C-alpha cells in the first residue's frame, strides 16, 4: 500500500515537474521568437528608411518634396526608442504623400532606374507591413503565455520586461498596390 502511494505521488510530482519545465521552455522559445521578430522589424524599418532616402536623393522629385521625404527618413533613422513609433509613422505619411502624387509613376518610369526604385520601395514598404504584423502577433502570444497563472506564480518569465506592441501608421501608398 505505501509503495503504491509513494509511486503515485512520485509520478504526480514527476509529471508536474515535466509540465512546468515544458511551460518554461515554451515561454523561453516565445521570447526568442519575439526577439527575432523585433530584429526583423528593425531591419525592415531601416531598409525602408534607406530606400526613402534614396528616392529623396534621386532628383526625380521636386526639391520641396525631396526635402520633406529626406527629413522624415532622417527623423525615423535617428529617433530614439521613445520617439521611434511617431517618427516611423511620419515617414509612412510622407511616403504616401510623395508616392500618391498625380503622375508619380509616369515621372518615375521616364527616369532611368525609376521602375527598379519603385519596386524596391514597394518591397520595403510591404516588408515593414508584414514584419510589424508578425512582431505584434509574437507580442500577443508571449503576453498571453506570461499572463497564465502558472507563469505568474512561479515567475517562469523571470525578470523579462512585459513585451510591447509596435504601433505605427504603416498604411502603404495606394500607388504601390500593397494590401
KETISE-223469 format. One record per residue (C-alpha): residue number from 1; residue in three letters; x, y, z. Coordinates in Angstrom, 3 decimals. Example, Ala and Ser with C-alpha at 12.3 -4.5 7.8 and 13.67 -1.06 7.14 Angstrom:
! KETISE-223469
R   num   residu         xx         yy         zz
R     1      Ala     12.300     -4.500      7.800
R     2      Ser     13.670     -1.060      7.140
! end
This chain:
! KETISE-223469
R   num   residu         xx         yy         zz
R     1      Unk      0.000      0.000      0.000
R     2      Unk      2.691      2.515      0.957
R     3      Unk      4.804      1.542     -2.055
R     4      Unk      1.859      2.192     -4.336
R     5      Unk      1.203      5.527     -2.645
R     6      Unk      4.859      6.529     -2.996
R     7      Unk      4.830      5.562     -6.681
R     8      Unk      1.623      7.520     -7.347
R     9      Unk      2.879     10.629     -5.514
R    10      Unk      6.258     10.305     -7.275
R    11      Unk      4.537     10.037    -10.660
R    12      Unk      2.403     13.093     -9.916
R    13      Unk      5.454     15.091     -8.832
R    14      Unk      7.375     13.941    -11.904
R    15      Unk      4.532     14.839    -14.281
R    16      Unk      4.117     18.235    -12.600
R    17      Unk      7.843     18.921    -12.923
R    18      Unk      7.806     17.906    -16.589
R    19      Unk      4.794     20.140    -17.250
R    20      Unk      6.396     23.127    -15.501
R    21      Unk      9.626     22.546    -17.405
R    22      Unk      7.693     22.361    -20.676
R    23      Unk      5.866     25.632    -19.913
R    24      Unk      9.148     27.360    -19.020
R    25      Unk     10.720     26.098    -22.250
R    26      Unk      7.748     27.302    -24.267
R    27      Unk      7.944     30.724    -22.680
R    28      Unk     11.653     30.848    -23.448
R    29      Unk     11.016     29.917    -27.085
R    30      Unk      8.340     32.606    -27.308
R    31      Unk     10.804     35.191    -26.026
R    32      Unk     13.354     34.084    -28.618
R    33      Unk     10.703     34.323    -31.339
R    34      Unk      9.823     37.799    -30.086
R    35      Unk     13.454     38.930    -30.213
R    36      Unk     13.825     37.613    -33.758
R    37      Unk     10.608     39.322    -34.813
R    38      Unk     11.849     42.599    -33.317
R    39      Unk     15.168     42.307    -35.148
R    40      Unk     13.346     41.577    -38.399
R    41      Unk     11.096     44.592    -37.879
R    42      Unk     14.094     46.820    -37.145
R    43      Unk     15.829     45.613    -40.305
R    44      Unk     12.693     46.255    -42.381
R    45      Unk     12.322     49.759    -40.951
R    46      Unk     15.977     50.550    -41.655
R    47      Unk     15.621     49.257    -45.222
R    48      Unk     12.506     51.353    -45.810
R    49      Unk     14.322     54.419    -44.489
R    50      Unk     17.273     53.735    -46.802
R    51      Unk     15.014     53.403    -49.843
R    52      Unk     13.154     56.589    -48.877
R    53      Unk     16.475     58.450    -48.626
R    54      Unk     17.496     57.019    -51.984
R    55      Unk     14.239     58.232    -53.514
R    56      Unk     14.703     61.677    -51.951
R    57      Unk     18.228     61.919    -53.374
R    58      Unk     17.292     60.597    -56.821
R    59      Unk     16.383     64.021    -58.314
R    60      Unk     13.098     62.550    -59.514
R    61      Unk     11.104     64.614    -57.042
R    62      Unk     10.843     68.362    -56.828
R    63      Unk     13.124     69.948    -54.182
R    64      Unk     10.375     70.573    -51.619
R    65      Unk      9.087     67.008    -51.823
R    66      Unk     12.633     65.650    -51.649
R    67      Unk     13.294     67.711    -48.542
R    68      Unk     10.057     66.540    -46.903
R    69      Unk     10.871     62.893    -47.585
R    70      Unk     14.536     63.196    -46.590
R    71      Unk     13.612     64.920    -43.330
R    72      Unk     11.052     62.264    -42.423
R    73      Unk     13.522     59.484    -43.288
R    74      Unk     16.301     61.129    -41.273
R    75      Unk     14.000     61.538    -38.263
R    76      Unk     12.989     57.874    -38.488
R    77      Unk     16.618     56.789    -38.709
R    78      Unk     17.833     58.878    -35.761
R    79      Unk     14.804     58.601    -33.460
R    80      Unk     15.318     57.158    -30.025
R    81      Unk     13.243     54.304    -28.631
R    82      Unk     10.632     56.676    -27.185
R    83      Unk     10.066     58.587    -30.448
R    84      Unk     10.557     55.721    -32.895
R    85      Unk      6.891     54.891    -33.427
R    86      Unk      5.998     58.527    -34.123
R    87      Unk      8.953     59.032    -36.468
R    88      Unk      8.152     55.856    -38.416
R    89      Unk      4.504     56.915    -38.703
R    90      Unk      5.630     60.294    -40.034
R    91      Unk      7.766     58.529    -42.631
R    92      Unk      4.766     56.417    -43.682
R    93      Unk      2.666     59.550    -44.129
R    94      Unk      5.463     61.272    -46.058
R    95      Unk      5.825     58.263    -48.354
R    96      Unk      2.081     58.258    -49.024
R    97      Unk      2.167     61.993    -49.764
R    98      Unk      5.051     61.537    -52.200
R    99      Unk      4.137     58.289    -53.930
R   100      Unk      0.424     59.031    -54.265
R   101      Unk      1.074     62.290    -56.112
R   102      Unk     -0.507     62.678    -59.501
R   103      Unk      1.638     61.236    -62.312
R   104      Unk      4.297     59.972    -59.876
R   105      Unk      4.558     56.619    -61.640
R   106      Unk      4.863     58.333    -65.028
R   107      Unk      7.727     60.549    -63.845
R   108      Unk      9.434     57.546    -62.281
R   109      Unk      9.007     55.453    -65.439
R   110      Unk     10.670     58.201    -67.516
R   111      Unk     13.721     58.162    -65.233
R   112      Unk     16.482     55.577    -65.711
R   113      Unk     16.260     53.081    -62.875
R   114      Unk     12.948     54.547    -61.743
R   115      Unk     10.995     51.324    -62.092
R   116      Unk     13.610     49.440    -60.072
R   117      Unk     13.468     52.103    -57.361
R   118      Unk      9.673     51.879    -57.227
R   119      Unk      9.874     48.078    -56.984
R   120      Unk     12.422     48.350    -54.196
R   121      Unk     10.242     50.856    -52.359
R   122      Unk      7.211     48.584    -52.705
R   123      Unk      9.163     45.630    -51.350
R   124      Unk     10.490     47.671    -48.412
R   125      Unk      7.044     49.017    -47.517
R   126      Unk      5.488     45.540    -47.733
R   127      Unk      8.267     44.072    -45.574
R   128      Unk      7.553     46.679    -42.865
R   129      Unk      3.858     45.902    -43.005
R   130      Unk      4.359     42.143    -42.661
R   131      Unk      7.195     42.390    -40.132
R   132      Unk      5.114     44.595    -37.874
R   133      Unk      2.180     42.191    -38.047
R   134      Unk      4.455     39.256    -37.245
R   135      Unk      6.061     41.173    -34.358
R   136      Unk      2.728     42.202    -32.859
R   137      Unk      1.458     38.627    -33.195
R   138      Unk      4.546     37.398    -31.317
R   139      Unk      3.951     40.043    -28.627
R   140      Unk      0.331     38.943    -28.249
R   141      Unk      1.186     35.245    -27.912
R   142      Unk      4.003     35.992    -25.445
R   143      Unk      1.773     38.227    -23.338
R   144      Unk     -0.887     35.521    -23.150
R   145      Unk      1.710     32.976    -22.051
R   146      Unk      3.133     35.351    -19.441
R   147      Unk     -0.317     36.074    -18.005
R   148      Unk     -1.113     32.452    -17.252
R   149      Unk     -1.342     31.737    -13.561
R   150      Unk      1.476     29.173    -13.579
R   151      Unk      3.880     31.567    -15.310
R   152      Unk      2.986     34.390    -12.905
R   153      Unk      3.040     32.221     -9.775
R   154      Unk      6.366     30.531    -10.484
R   155      Unk      7.830     33.560    -12.293
R   156      Unk      8.684     31.440    -15.315
R   157      Unk      9.394     34.578    -17.366
R   158      Unk     11.994     35.653    -14.838
R   159      Unk     12.598     39.378    -14.867
R   160      Unk     11.960     39.958    -18.561
R   161      Unk     10.011     43.049    -19.476
R   162      Unk      6.409     42.719    -20.493
R   163      Unk      6.560     42.910    -24.309
R   164      Unk      5.103     45.975    -26.004
R   165      Unk      3.313     46.204    -29.322
R   166      Unk      4.877     48.337    -32.066
R   167      Unk      2.066     50.564    -33.273
R   168      Unk      2.750     52.727    -36.299
R   169      Unk      0.820     54.070    -39.225
R   170      Unk      2.071     51.661    -41.871
R   171      Unk     -0.686     52.006    -44.444
R   172      Unk      1.105     51.655    -47.779
R   173      Unk      0.723     54.185    -50.586
R   174      Unk     -2.152     53.293    -52.911
R   175      Unk      0.093     53.596    -55.935
R   176      Unk      2.202     50.643    -54.789
R   177      Unk     -0.815     48.298    -54.771
R   178      Unk      0.047     46.578    -51.476
R   179      Unk     -2.837     45.243    -49.429
! end
